[in-house]
Amino acid sequence: MLELYQFEASAYSEKVKLILDYKQLPYKTVEVTPGVGQIELYQQSGQRKVPVLKDGGDLIPDSTAIALYLDEKYPDRPILPTEPRQKGLCLALEDWADESLGIQGRKAMIGAFNQHPNFRTALLPTATPDLLKNLVGAVPGDVLSILGMGVGFGPDSVKEATSILKQGLESLCLMLSSQPYLVSDQPTLADFAVAGLTMYIKFPAAQYVDLPEGICGKGVPGLADDISFQPFFDWRDRLYADYRQTREGAPASSTGPTAINID
Ligand SMILES: N[C@@H](CCC(=O)N[C@@H](CS)C(=O)NCC(=O)O)C(=O)O
């Protein structure tokens, strides 16, 4: 069976899980322990980041490489359009999702999380030992940078990220206002990349991701709760409902307020 080495809270891993689910491929996830688990990953794959897909003897790091590998090896329910213009658009949007939405989203989320230490621990993989969780709460800067989660963003950098994301979310709402998916009338890699990489702006509901319930369905204040971006989040909810597998025994979706509530 396919194995996905991942962090549950990784948006790049989420993108791959959306694709695996869309393609109806059975897989199991292997939670990588930050730090020590990444050393093992490095020894096996030559790099320390998740996601990494294991398919028999093949080990494929990087969400884009995994997506392309999956589409070639398992061509049923294709995620790359064949029409050249659509294919070009799809690949460009996927890259934008990875390089802009994902990276700026992480900055904006860390900016929101930095306001309250408890929220930092909520981001850690479920397998993280309690000791490390406590450390993250106590000295988040050091530990989170070890985890590659990016901290130390100044207010200007968070503000800039938020403004880039506002334009991104507005663009997505406009693109989706007259068509069901970003590139064609079927979901493509672009849709799954955008849905996955916007995870940090607003976390999916608990029935899809195994994160502390407190953050599921919540997101960056000023983005996740801005009513003008609701069409995008409604579209993403539909994509999840249509294609993402639900977790067994997961609590029902919460319909509460969308912003992170910082007490
Ligand atoms: N380009 C990579 C980015 C993957 C990535 O940034 N993964 C993060 C988690 S979301 C990671 O593993 N960070 C740990 C580190 O940098 O040590 C992809 O598309 O898979």
The ligand as an SDF file (V2000), in Angstrom:
LIG
                    3D

 20 19  0  0  0  0  0  0  0  0999 V2000
    8.2830   22.1210   -1.9330 N   0  0  0  0  0  0  0  0  0  0  0  0
    7.9380   21.1870   -0.8750 C   0  0  0  0  0  0  0  0  0  0  0  0
    7.7050   21.9640    0.4110 C   0  0  0  0  0  0  0  0  0  0  0  0
    7.4800   21.0330    1.5970 C   0  0  0  0  0  0  0  0  0  0  0  0
    7.5790   21.7380    2.9350 C   0  0  0  0  0  0  0  0  0  0  0  0
    7.8940   22.9350    3.0230 O   0  0  0  0  0  0  0  0  0  0  0  0
    7.3210   20.9620    4.0020 N   0  0  0  0  0  0  0  0  0  0  0  0
    7.4040   21.4630    5.3430 C   0  0  0  0  0  0  0  0  0  0  0  0
    6.1480   21.1120    6.1210 C   0  0  0  0  0  0  0  0  0  0  0  0
    4.7470   21.9840    5.5030 S   0  0  0  0  0  0  0  0  0  0  0  0
    8.5470   20.7590    6.0730 C   0  0  0  0  0  0  0  0  0  0  0  0
    8.7410   19.5730    5.9140 O   0  0  0  0  0  0  0  0  0  0  0  0
    9.2770   21.5060    6.8940 N   0  0  0  0  0  0  0  0  0  0  0  0
   10.2920   20.9330    7.7230 C   0  0  0  0  0  0  0  0  0  0  0  0
   11.6630   21.4450    7.4240 C   0  0  0  0  0  0  0  0  0  0  0  0
   11.8250   22.3520    6.5610 O   0  0  0  0  0  0  0  0  0  0  0  0
   12.5750   20.9700    8.0870 O   0  0  0  0  0  0  0  0  0  0  0  0
    6.6960   20.4060   -1.2990 C   0  0  0  0  0  0  0  0  0  0  0  0
    5.9430   20.8680   -2.1750 O   0  0  0  0  0  0  0  0  0  0  0  0
    6.4930   19.2930   -0.7940 O   0  0  0  0  0  0  0  0  0  0  0  0
  1  2  1  0
  2  3  1  0
  2 18  1  0
  3  4  1  0
  4  5  1  0
  5  6  2  0
  5  7  1  0
  7  8  1  0
  8  9  1  0
  8 11  1  0
  9 10  1  0
 11 12  2  0
 11 13  1  0
 13 14  1  0
 14 15  1  0
 15 16  2  0
 15 17  1  0
 18 19  2  0
 18 20  1  0
M  END
$$$$
